[in-house]
Amino acid sequence: MKFSTRAIHVGQKADPLTGSTIIPIYSSSTYTQEEIEKHKGYEYSRTGNPTRQALESCTASLEDGEYGLAFASGMAAIAATLSILRPGDHVVATEDLYGGTYRLFEQVYREQGIKVTYADGRTLETLSVAIRPKTRLVWIETPTNPLLQLVDIEAVASICRSRGVLLVVDNTFATPYLQRPLTLGAHVVVHSTTKYINGHSDLVGGAVITSDRELFKAIKFYQNAAGAVPSPFDCWLTLRGIKTLAVRMKAHQENALAVAEFLQHHPFVESVRYPGLPSHPQHELAKKQMHGFGGMVSFQICGGREEANVFFKTLKVFSFAESLGGVESLACYPSAMTHGSIPKEERERRGITDGTIRLSVGIEDKEDLIVDLEQALDTTVASSRS
Ligand SMILES: *Cc1c(COP(=O)(O)O)cnc(C)c1O
């Protein structure tokens, strides 16, 4: 079955008891057993729950993986994946990393004796050199947040395999509709399902997908042991969101391309980053490893914090808010929001400055989005002259 069909059907057969076409919200915490060690596969909902099981099967299928696990947040999914590390282990991570993942590495795992080296993921040489004998895994995001840099998954996977290191890909920005890292050689994929997978900005969730049975067993053990599982209601909402993932992603990228092209020609915009623009330095790689370019656009506004603030205050359709991947358009200010926990010097060295603006382009009418950006930029120009 093709992607869109799997999104709507995998793990979601009619309920055997009632014929309910839509998977029910099984809110029970416990399950009545027939006799000692005889039951229908469910004992207690932290360990296993039928609504969550449906979601886990569906996300695994969409990533072309064997096993899926759902979590209460993207960070819980990331922490569960990192639970396979032991003190003394070393990690190589890409530099332009989600702020929360960076915080987890630096403020939680470093204390526990796990060291992380950050490398520019765009150059294979830098990544490869960072791998040491103690390196257990390489952690990458592509496209990155917020600079939309790409990492060549297939090339990194082949380095990892030759060095006996695991490759984990945070696929939140691309979604499995546009990019399937397991098919390119990655061992594990993680998601913040809060973003495109659920797609409606109405819950927080996470997922881990792998085809490696041993890794699955270890991460599932942690899921049950630590217990950061999503509620049955959130699993049900996420499944509802997933059904339209393919159509939403098509609309997101059509709008994002229009927005990126518009911004490119505005005199108050210094530069635009979107993997779908031929001017993106890794446009060819994007064409090779992605089935489209996604809904995230970032740009440099002329000026700094003051100009950016006028821009954000003047937006009418875009909301000035963190997060991404919902049907509504959002504008965010990485240096004070998503990346505020990275020291200023370090942040600027990585290219996130006071003029960096990130857009999560929604699926509203694209003309309305462009009119909104235009009026906000024009107001910013006028106020910077006065
Ligand atoms: C949001 C996000 C996370 C964290 O997920 P939560 O659901 O907020 O816990 C991790 N990685 C990326 C790329 C994200 O955008």
Ligand as a Chemical Component Dictionary entry (heavy atoms), coordinates in Angstrom:
data_LIG
# 
_chem_comp.id                   LIG 
_chem_comp.type                 NON-POLYMER 
_chem_comp.pdbx_formal_charge   0 
_chem_comp.three_letter_code    LIG 
# 
loop_
_chem_comp_atom.comp_id 
_chem_comp_atom.atom_id 
_chem_comp_atom.alt_atom_id 
_chem_comp_atom.type_symbol 
_chem_comp_atom.charge 
_chem_comp_atom.model_Cartn_x 
_chem_comp_atom.model_Cartn_y 
_chem_comp_atom.model_Cartn_z 
_chem_comp_atom.pdbx_ordinal 
LIG C1 C1 C 0 9.684  20.215 19.002 1  
LIG C2 C2 C 0 10.853 19.405 18.662 2  
LIG C3 C3 C 0 11.368 18.453 19.559 3  
LIG C4 C4 C 0 10.798 18.261 20.953 4  
LIG O1 O1 O 0 9.497  17.764 20.941 5  
LIG P1 P1 P 0 8.389  18.077 22.053 6  
LIG O2 O2 O 0 7.198  17.393 21.515 7  
LIG O3 O3 O 0 8.262  19.560 22.168 8  
LIG O4 O4 O 0 8.878  17.480 23.329 9  
LIG C5 C5 C 0 12.445 17.689 19.151 10 
LIG N1 N1 N 0 13.008 17.858 17.935 11 
LIG C6 C6 C 0 12.552 18.767 17.060 12 
LIG C7 C7 C 0 13.217 18.899 15.730 13 
LIG C8 C8 C 0 11.465 19.578 17.384 14 
LIG O5 O5 O 0 11.026 20.483 16.503 15 
# 
loop_
_chem_comp_bond.comp_id 
_chem_comp_bond.atom_id_1 
_chem_comp_bond.atom_id_2 
_chem_comp_bond.value_order 
_chem_comp_bond.pdbx_ordinal 
LIG C1 C2 SING 1  
LIG C2 C3 SING 2  
LIG C2 C8 DOUB 3  
LIG C3 C4 SING 4  
LIG C3 C5 DOUB 5  
LIG C4 O1 SING 6  
LIG O1 P1 SING 7  
LIG P1 O2 DOUB 8  
LIG P1 O3 SING 9  
LIG P1 O4 SING 10 
LIG C5 N1 SING 11 
LIG N1 C6 DOUB 12 
LIG C6 C7 SING 13 
LIG C6 C8 SING 14 
LIG C8 O5 SING 15 
# 
